[in-house]
Structures are given as C-alpha cells and as structure tokens.
Amino acid sequence: MGGFITGTFRHLRPVVTVLLAACAAPQGSGPIVLAGDAGDTVRLAAPAARVASLQPTTTELLFAVGAGAHVVGRTTWCDAPAAALEVPSLGDGLNPNLEAIVAARPDLVLLYPSALNAAAAARLGELGIAALRLRTDRLADVPRLARLLGRATGRESAGDSVAARFERDLAEATTRSPEGPAVFILAWDQPLTTIGAGSFLSEVVERAGGRNVFAELASSAAPVSLEAVTARDPALVLVPSAEVRDTTIRPEWNVVRAFRERRIIYLTGSEYLRPTPRAPDAVRALAARLVPTQ
C-alpha cells in the first residue's frame, strides 16, 4: 500500500494551490458515473456535496480542486492542507467505523482498496451510500484522481488544472541520473523492510537522481535480509518515517557501510508518506540532499 503508507507499516504515519480550483463553483449537474480501482462503480445523481475521504491523498486532492468545504470526514492521518484538520476524524482509514461514517451523512465515501475495507464498502452500498475504492500508490495516481474527484464534485475544470499543473511541475523537478547515489529506503525495522518499485517513494528517489537498491521489487514494500542490504552497499539510507528513527543505530546494522558511517537521510513531512500534489517539491528537496560522502 505505497500510497497509503501510513497503514502499510503498522499504520505508519506547499499543497499545490490552484487559485482557480479554490474558488471554482460546482459545474453542471446530473448523473455522474465513477469507476473505482477494485471493480466498483458508483452513480451519483448530482455532484457529491458531502464526502467522507478515508485516505490522506484523496483528502488533499479534494481541497486542491476546491471541494474542501464538502469534506465531512477524514482519517487521523489527513494532515494537509491545514484546513483538513478542522474536518472531523473518522479513524485511521482501514477497517473504518461504519457508525461514524453513516453519522457524517456522506453521499460519497472514498476508501483505499484494501481487504480491510472490502466489508465496509459492501455494507455502505447496502445502505445506499456510494463508496468508491481508489488506489493511491504511484505518482501517476495524483493527476488521475485529481481529474476523477473534480468530476465527482462538479469541479471538472479545476481537477484538470490541478492535474496539468502537477504533471508540469513534476517533469520540471525530475533529475534522473544513472550515476546517482545508491539508496536503501528503510521503511520499518522489525522485520527489516524496504520500499520497492510499486511505491511512489521509489519514484521520488529515482526522480531526485538517486537509485533505489531494491528497485527490482515489484511490490510497494517487502521484508529484506541484512545480508541483501550489505551486498548492495548503498551509499545512503533514507528513513521516511519518524517512527523508526530511534532504531536506525542498531549495532548489527553497522555491517552496512552507510549505517556504519551514519550516511542517513531522515525525511520529515507527510509528502514522503503518500503521493500528493506536493510531490514535485518533495523531489526537489530530496535531490538537494542526495549527495553522499564516498
């Protein structure tokens, strides 16, 4: 679950501001058909006016397209933009509290397509509440979902604007380098877990000019052996979560040169925990730090 990284590792835990999106009024009316990423399709009689967004990426995108006033529920991890913190929290977004969701009276609920959310999505459908499961794992999901959520809330042109600006800014921020430093992304310590090519964070590293030493892993995250890390001899260690910072000095890890020489980059900011409109800025900031001492 690369996009929803806060839920992947034991629930680990400036927005692109489009002025036109922020002030855009809902456009048009009438039935809106939306296809999710778990084989689900919902039909809205009119643009959604009350949305329960149970994953941080979609919450941030709803505010970006100018639909923040219609967000009636969020997750504990939805910390951007700042205005999102004023929205009532409905839990951590996985295996959600149905009673709390129903009480928020949403006409659209956005969920991550995890097995932990399957039963909730089915039950919401039985209750006549549209529930859409949307994957938020890769950088390409940001413009895709900006357009979808723009349509869902009657702000299609705003969604297109957010998507176009993201794609332009990301292209300008990208500095891929085949000679860039080899990077080991430490996602969790027990067991030793890294990020594979299935996660947006691997994309961020590559676009910032680094090389993910476990890029051959197709999954978003996977456990790896210390011997495998040692064999790849990364130039840098990247730690995206504050929850594992106190564990990055384990004596046994000193067999890895980057750990032994304390060539560790600690990332701060939720833009490194899930794909968001802030990803281009995250790429630029990381690129400035990927300068290892050989």
ZAKOLDO-301763 format. One record per residue (C-alpha): residue number from 0; x, y, z. Coordinates in pm, whole numbers, plus 50000, padded with zeros to 5 digits. Layout:
REM residues N
pos	xx	yy	zz
NUM	X	Y	Z
...
This chain:
REM residues 294
pos	xx	yy	zz
0	50000	50000	50000
1	50255	50255	49884
2	50016	50550	49854
3	49864	50487	50193
4	50198	50419	50359
5	50069	50517	50699
6	49865	50197	50701
7	50132	49971	50550
8	50393	49966	50823
9	50197	49918	51138
10	49989	50221	51037
11	50298	50446	50993
12	50219	50752	50994
13	50336	52365	49987
14	49995	52179	49876
15	49980	52271	49509
16	49750	52568	49537
17	49543	52633	49230
18	49360	52958	49283
19	49111	52881	49013
20	49040	52548	49178
21	48998	52702	49519
22	48727	52940	49411
23	48563	52728	49144
24	48192	52670	49180
25	48041	52329	49108
26	47991	52282	48735
27	47682	52125	48591
28	47456	51866	48740
29	47307	51532	48654
30	47420	51170	48688
31	47793	51110	48732
32	47937	50761	48690
33	48269	50694	48862
34	48481	50380	48831
35	48699	50275	49124
36	49009	50056	49140
37	48851	49749	49296
38	48597	49674	49025
39	48346	49908	49184
40	48138	50167	49002
41	47915	50427	49162
42	47649	50651	49014
43	47584	50991	49167
44	47260	51169	49086
45	47444	51501	49121
46	47792	51622	49219
47	47889	51497	49563
48	47820	51760	49828
49	47925	51559	50136
50	48237	51346	50101
51	48396	51122	50363
52	48757	51088	50249
53	48920	50796	50427
54	49267	50829	50287
55	49505	51128	50300
56	49575	51157	49927
57	49211	51199	49831
58	49154	51443	50117
59	49437	51662	49997
60	49318	51643	49639
61	48962	51739	49732
62	49095	52057	49892
63	49321	52118	49592
64	49028	52110	49349
65	48829	52347	49567
66	48596	52094	49727
67	48737	52115	50079
68	48415	52264	50217
69	48237	51942	50116
70	48470	51708	50307
71	48269	51590	50610
72	48508	51321	50734
73	48876	51238	50713
74	49131	50997	50862
75	49363	51052	51155
76	49649	51084	50908
77	49494	51359	50692
78	49720	51647	50793
79	49729	51855	50475
80	49626	52115	50396
81	49595	52272	50741
82	49222	52326	50683
83	49175	51949	50668
84	49248	51929	51040
85	48922	52112	51103
86	48727	51822	50949
87	48607	51555	51195
88	48829	51246	51204
89	48657	50913	51140
90	48955	50691	51230
91	49267	50563	51057
92	49101	50473	50726
93	49139	50094	50743
94	48855	49877	50873
95	48662	50201	50930
96	48397	50276	51187
97	48074	50242	50988
98	47865	50407	51256
99	48084	50718	51246
100	48075	50727	50866
101	47697	50696	50847
102	47659	50966	51114
103	47853	51206	50890
104	47575	51166	50629
105	47804	51144	50324
106	47681	51100	49971
107	48024	50966	49870
108	48283	50771	50070
109	48639	50730	49943
110	48836	50426	50062
111	49168	50261	49987
112	49119	49922	49809
113	49249	49715	50099
114	49097	49383	50208
115	49036	49558	50540
116	48793	49793	50364
117	48605	49543	50149
118	48333	49469	50401
119	48282	49838	50477
120	48245	49923	50108
121	47989	49645	50063
122	47789	49749	50368
123	47787	50114	50266
124	47648	50009	49929
125	47373	49815	50103
126	47289	50129	50297
127	47261	50328	49975
128	47581	50526	50033
129	47816	50543	49735
130	48158	50400	49829
131	48450	50418	49589
132	48781	50242	49646
133	49070	50433	49492
134	49433	50326	49469
135	49687	50586	49578
136	50021	50414	49529
137	50202	50589	49245
138	50274	50945	49139
139	50054	50895	48833
140	49759	50846	49069
141	49774	51213	49168
142	49667	51366	48834
143	49436	51071	48762
144	49247	51119	49087
145	49251	51497	49062
146	49051	51462	48743
147	48821	51197	48890
148	48750	51395	49207
149	48697	51709	49002
150	48423	51526	48813
151	48281	51375	49131
152	48236	51716	49294
153	48130	51914	48988
154	48469	52082	48951
155	48594	51916	48636
156	48795	52210	48505
157	48956	52259	48845
158	49052	51892	48854
159	49204	51923	48507
160	49400	52230	48620
161	49539	52057	48929
162	49636	51754	48721
163	49804	51958	48447
164	50000	52166	48693
165	50116	51858	48883
166	50236	51688	48565
167	50421	52000	48453
168	50583	52065	48792
169	50684	51701	48834
170	50851	51696	48492
171	51042	52015	48575
172	51152	51879	48914
173	51280	51547	48777
174	51659	51500	48756
175	51706	51128	48688
176	52070	51014	48693
177	52201	50665	48611
178	52513	50763	48807
179	52319	50886	49110
180	52380	50751	49462
181	52250	50407	49553
182	51980	50445	49818
183	51837	50198	50068
184	51492	50305	50183
185	51433	50189	50541
186	51059	50166	50587
187	51046	49954	50903
188	51293	49784	51136
189	51116	49474	51269
190	51132	49300	51030
191	51378	49496	50821
192	51153	49631	50545
193	51222	49838	50237
194	51029	50010	49959
195	51004	49854	49614
196	50919	49992	49273
197	50549	49959	49348
198	50559	50263	49574
199	50560	50630	49482
200	50855	50681	49720
201	51079	50474	49495
202	50968	50703	49211
203	51054	51010	49418
204	51404	50875	49483
205	51460	50799	49115
206	51327	51136	49002
207	51550	51310	49257
208	51855	51150	49099
209	51900	50850	49327
210	51883	50476	49262
211	51668	50253	49481
212	51886	49948	49554
213	51573	49732	49575
214	51400	49872	49268
215	51366	49520	49131
216	51097	49450	49391
217	50762	49496	49221
218	50570	49535	49546
219	50534	49862	49732
220	50709	49719	50039
221	50881	49395	50133
222	51100	49249	50407
223	51468	49208	50316
224	51767	49047	50485
225	52054	49244	50630
226	52283	49036	50410
227	52098	49156	50100
228	52134	49519	50207
229	52504	49469	50278
230	52559	49310	49936
231	52406	49612	49762
232	52631	49851	49961
233	52405	50159	49941
234	52569	50500	49953
235	52280	50640	50155
236	52000	50523	50382
237	51667	50700	50354
238	51431	50695	50655
239	51084	50831	50566
240	50910	50767	50896
241	50968	50930	51233
242	50853	50608	51396
243	51172	50423	51305
244	51426	50699	51369
245	51523	50573	51711
246	51602	50232	51565
247	51845	50332	51291
248	52151	50289	51511
249	52116	49916	51575
250	52468	49774	51631
251	52412	49479	51398
252	52337	49714	51110
253	52690	49852	51118
254	52789	49581	50872
255	52627	49810	50614
256	52877	50085	50534
257	52613	50359	50507
258	52482	50277	50855
259	52832	50249	50998
260	52930	50587	50857
261	52594	50739	50953
262	52508	50838	50598
263	52138	50850	50683
264	51881	51096	50550
265	51579	51144	50774
266	51280	51271	50583
267	51020	51488	50751
268	50684	51578	50610
269	50387	51373	50502
270	50470	51442	50136
271	50712	51149	50169
272	50446	50920	50313
273	50197	50927	50026
274	50163	51068	49674
275	50021	51421	49688
276	50021	51744	49487
277	50332	51832	49692
278	50540	51558	49529
279	50731	51792	49292
280	50855	51992	49591
281	50946	51667	49767
282	51153	51561	49464
283	51339	51893	49457
284	51409	51889	49830
285	51537	51530	49820
286	51756	51597	49515
287	51942	51862	49714
288	52023	51604	49984
289	52129	51308	49768
290	52497	51395	49783
291	52675	51105	49958
292	53023	51120	50106
293	53223	50843	49943
